[in-house]
């Protein structure tokens, strides 16, 4: 277990275990996903997470809370899909000790209401529980009724809806409702946006390629 600079050595063995449980759950979710053959990036991310567990390379970032973390109290693992329910249980258990972040551009430009109801945890990638410069993945939370504006990034991406309801838009195409567990894939630099339903939404996201560049908002006429 690696303790990153600035993080205290945790006195309770259960806390590092909670982080490892989250890494393990997300690894197994990606490796075992029905779309892992069609979308090889899922298996790639899953294998990198599994290798980190084998090498005891899960790090301990300094815990950092955000207002959105309170919404995990209403997230229940009751989807009937074992892989997803395992991820949700691990995420809600570890939530209070994780390092929550927001994309810097969003924090500087979006409304306070959005920021109070949005945030994510990076499980793998720069600054994540597993360090990587070739892959990124994590779990994001959005409050009921939010609209995640159109954005883009250089990394290839696959989302999965784990809790709540959401519709997705690619480019200027139609809005499409997605089912829990369904893969939503985006090519590098593809414009996309989300609208969230009447319950807290949890999405997993996986990136491969240029994972060092954060997402950026796309102007309405962009």
DRENFIPA-696437 format. One line per 5 residues: number of its first residue (from 1); their letters; for each residue y, z, x of C-alpha. Coordinates in Angstrom, 1 decimal. Layout:
<pts>
NUM> A> Y Z X ~ ...
</pts>
This chain:
<pts>
1> XXXXX> 0.0 0.0 0.0 ~ 3.3 -1.1 1.5 ~ 6.4 1.0 0.7 ~ 9.6 -1.2 0.9 ~ 12.7 0.1 2.6
6> XXXXX> 14.7 2.2 0.2 ~ 11.7 3.3 -1.9 ~ 10.4 6.8 -1.8 ~ 6.7 7.5 -1.0 ~ 5.4 8.2 -4.5
11> XXXXX> 3.7 11.6 -4.8 ~ 1.5 10.7 -7.7 ~ -1.4 8.4 -7.0 ~ -1.2 7.1 -10.6 ~ 2.1 5.3 -10.0
16> XXXXX> 0.8 2.9 -7.3 ~ -2.3 2.5 -9.5 ~ -0.1 1.4 -12.4 ~ 1.5 -1.3 -10.2 ~ -1.9 -2.5 -9.0
21> XXXXX> -3.2 -2.5 -12.6 ~ -0.3 -4.8 -13.6 ~ -1.0 -7.2 -10.7 ~ -4.7 -7.3 -11.5 ~ -4.2 -7.9 -15.2
26> XXXXX> -1.8 -10.8 -14.6 ~ -4.0 -12.3 -11.9 ~ -7.0 -12.3 -14.3 ~ -4.9 -13.6 -17.1 ~ -3.9 -16.7 -15.1
31> XXXXX> -7.2 -17.3 -13.4 ~ -9.1 -17.0 -16.7 ~ -6.6 -18.9 -18.9 ~ -8.1 -21.9 -20.8 ~ -5.3 -24.1 -19.4
36> XXXXX> -5.9 -23.2 -15.7 ~ -7.7 -26.5 -15.1 ~ -5.0 -28.6 -16.8 ~ -2.3 -26.6 -15.1 ~ -3.5 -25.8 -11.6
41> XXXXX> -0.4 -23.7 -10.9 ~ -1.9 -20.9 -13.1 ~ -5.0 -20.6 -10.9 ~ -2.8 -20.8 -7.8 ~ -0.6 -17.9 -8.9
46> XXXXX> -3.6 -15.9 -10.0 ~ -5.4 -16.3 -6.7 ~ -2.4 -15.2 -4.7 ~ -2.2 -12.1 -6.8 ~ -5.9 -11.4 -6.3
51> XXXXX> -5.6 -11.9 -2.5 ~ -2.7 -9.4 -2.4 ~ -4.9 -6.8 -4.1 ~ -7.8 -7.4 -1.7 ~ -5.4 -7.1 1.3
56> XXXXX> -3.7 -4.0 -0.1 ~ -0.4 -5.9 0.0 ~ 1.1 -4.7 -3.3 ~ 4.5 -3.3 -2.3 ~ 6.6 -0.5 -4.0
61> XXXXX> 10.1 -1.7 -4.8 ~ 12.5 1.0 -5.6 ~ 12.4 1.6 -9.4 ~ 15.4 0.3 -11.3 ~ 15.8 0.6 -15.0
66> XXXXX> 17.7 -1.6 -17.4 ~ 18.6 -1.0 -21.1 ~ 16.1 -3.6 -22.2 ~ 13.2 -1.4 -20.9 ~ 13.6 0.8 -24.0
71> XXXXX> 12.2 -2.1 -26.1 ~ 8.8 -1.6 -24.5 ~ 8.3 1.4 -26.8 ~ 7.8 -1.1 -29.7 ~ 5.4 -3.4 -27.9
76> XXXXX> 1.8 -2.9 -28.9 ~ -1.3 -4.5 -27.4 ~ -2.8 -5.8 -30.6 ~ -3.0 -9.5 -30.2 ~ -6.8 -9.6 -30.3
81> XXXXX> -6.8 -11.6 -27.0 ~ -8.3 -9.3 -24.4 ~ -6.5 -10.8 -21.4 ~ -3.1 -10.6 -23.1 ~ -3.7 -7.1 -24.4
86> XXXXX> -4.6 -5.9 -20.9 ~ -1.4 -7.3 -19.5 ~ 0.7 -5.7 -22.3 ~ -1.0 -2.3 -21.8 ~ -0.4 -2.5 -18.0
91> XXXXX> 3.2 -3.6 -18.5 ~ 4.1 -0.9 -21.0 ~ 2.4 1.8 -18.9 ~ 4.2 0.8 -15.6 ~ 7.5 -0.1 -17.2
96> XXXXX> 9.4 3.1 -16.3 ~ 8.6 2.8 -12.6 ~ 9.2 -0.9 -12.2 ~ 12.2 -2.7 -10.6 ~ 13.9 -4.5 -13.5
101> XXXXX> 16.3 -7.3 -12.8 ~ 18.5 -9.9 -14.5 ~ 19.5 -13.3 -13.2 ~ 22.9 -12.9 -11.5 ~ 24.6 -15.8 -13.2
106> XXXXX> 23.4 -14.5 -16.6 ~ 24.7 -11.0 -15.8 ~ 28.1 -12.5 -15.0 ~ 28.5 -14.8 -18.0 ~ 26.4 -13.9 -21.0
111> XXXXX> 27.4 -11.4 -23.7 ~ 26.9 -7.6 -23.3 ~ 24.6 -7.7 -26.4 ~ 22.4 -10.3 -24.6 ~ 22.3 -8.3 -21.4
116> XXXXX> 21.5 -5.0 -23.2 ~ 18.4 -6.8 -24.6 ~ 17.2 -8.9 -21.7 ~ 15.5 -8.3 -18.4 ~ 12.4 -9.0 -16.4
121> XXXXX> 10.1 -7.7 -13.7 ~ 9.0 -9.9 -10.9 ~ 5.3 -9.4 -10.1 ~ 5.0 -12.0 -7.4 ~ 7.8 -13.8 -5.5
126> XXXXX> 10.8 -12.7 -3.5 ~ 11.4 -9.0 -4.1 ~ 8.3 -8.7 -6.3 ~ 5.3 -6.4 -6.3 ~ 3.7 -9.1 -4.2
131> XXXXX> 5.9 -11.0 -1.7 ~ 5.6 -14.7 -1.8 ~ 7.9 -17.7 -1.0 ~ 5.6 -20.3 -2.6 ~ 4.9 -18.7 -6.0
136> XXXXX> 6.6 -16.5 -8.5 ~ 5.5 -14.8 -11.7 ~ 6.6 -11.9 -13.9 ~ 7.2 -10.5 -17.3 ~ 10.4 -10.8 -19.3
141> XXXXX> 11.6 -9.0 -22.4 ~ 14.0 -10.3 -24.9 ~ 15.3 -8.5 -28.0 ~ 14.9 -9.7 -31.5 ~ 17.1 -12.6 -32.6
146> XXXXX> 18.4 -13.6 -29.1 ~ 19.0 -17.2 -28.1 ~ 18.2 -17.9 -24.5 ~ 20.6 -20.7 -23.7 ~ 19.5 -24.0 -22.0
151> XXXXX> 18.8 -23.5 -18.3 ~ 17.1 -25.2 -15.4 ~ 15.6 -24.4 -12.0 ~ 13.9 -26.3 -9.2 ~ 10.5 -24.6 -9.6
156> XXXXX> 7.7 -25.9 -11.8 ~ 7.1 -23.3 -14.6 ~ 4.7 -22.2 -17.2 ~ 5.6 -19.7 -19.9 ~ 3.1 -17.8 -22.1
161> XXXXX> 4.2 -15.9 -25.2 ~ 2.5 -12.4 -25.1 ~ 4.3 -10.5 -27.9 ~ 6.6 -11.4 -30.7 ~ 7.5 -14.9 -31.8
166> XXXXX> 9.6 -17.6 -30.2 ~ 10.5 -21.3 -30.4 ~ 11.0 -23.5 -27.4 ~ 13.1 -26.5 -26.8 ~ 12.6 -29.0 -24.0
171> XXXXX> 15.6 -31.1 -23.1 ~ 17.4 -32.1 -26.3 ~ 14.1 -32.3 -28.2 ~ 13.0 -30.4 -31.3 ~ 12.5 -26.7 -31.4
176> XXXXX> 8.8 -25.9 -31.5 ~ 7.2 -22.6 -32.5 ~ 4.6 -21.4 -30.1 ~ 1.5 -19.2 -30.6 ~ 0.7 -16.1 -28.6
181> XXXXX> -1.2 -17.2 -25.5 ~ -0.1 -20.9 -25.7 ~ 1.1 -22.5 -22.5 ~ 4.6 -23.9 -22.4 ~ 5.0 -26.1 -19.2
186> XXXXX> 8.3 -27.3 -17.7 ~ 8.7 -29.7 -14.8 ~ 11.2 -28.9 -12.0 ~ 14.8 -29.2 -13.2 ~ 13.7 -29.8 -16.8
191> XXXXX> 16.3 -28.4 -19.2 ~ 14.8 -25.8 -21.7 ~ 15.8 -23.0 -24.0 ~ 14.3 -20.4 -26.3 ~ 15.0 -18.7 -29.5
196> XXXXX> 13.3 -15.4 -30.3 ~ 12.2 -14.1 -33.7 ~ 12.5 -10.8 -35.5 ~ 10.5 -8.6 -33.0 ~ 10.7 -7.8 -29.3
201> XXXXX> 9.5 -10.8 -27.4 ~ 7.5 -10.5 -24.1 ~ 7.0 -13.7 -22.1 ~ 5.0 -14.2 -18.9 ~ 6.4 -16.9 -16.5
206> XXXXX> 4.8 -18.5 -13.5 ~ 6.6 -20.6 -10.9 ~ 5.5 -22.7 -8.0 ~ 7.5 -24.8 -5.6 ~ 11.0 -23.7 -4.8
211> XXXXX> 10.9 -20.1 -6.1 ~ 13.8 -18.9 -4.0 ~ 16.4 -20.5 -6.2 ~ 17.2 -18.7 -9.5 ~ 17.6 -20.3 -12.9
216> XXXXX> 21.1 -21.5 -13.8 ~ 22.6 -22.2 -17.2 ~ 23.2 -25.8 -18.2 ~ 26.6 -26.7 -19.8 ~ 26.3 -27.6 -23.5
221> XX> 27.2 -31.2 -22.6 ~ 25.0 -31.1 -19.4
</pts>
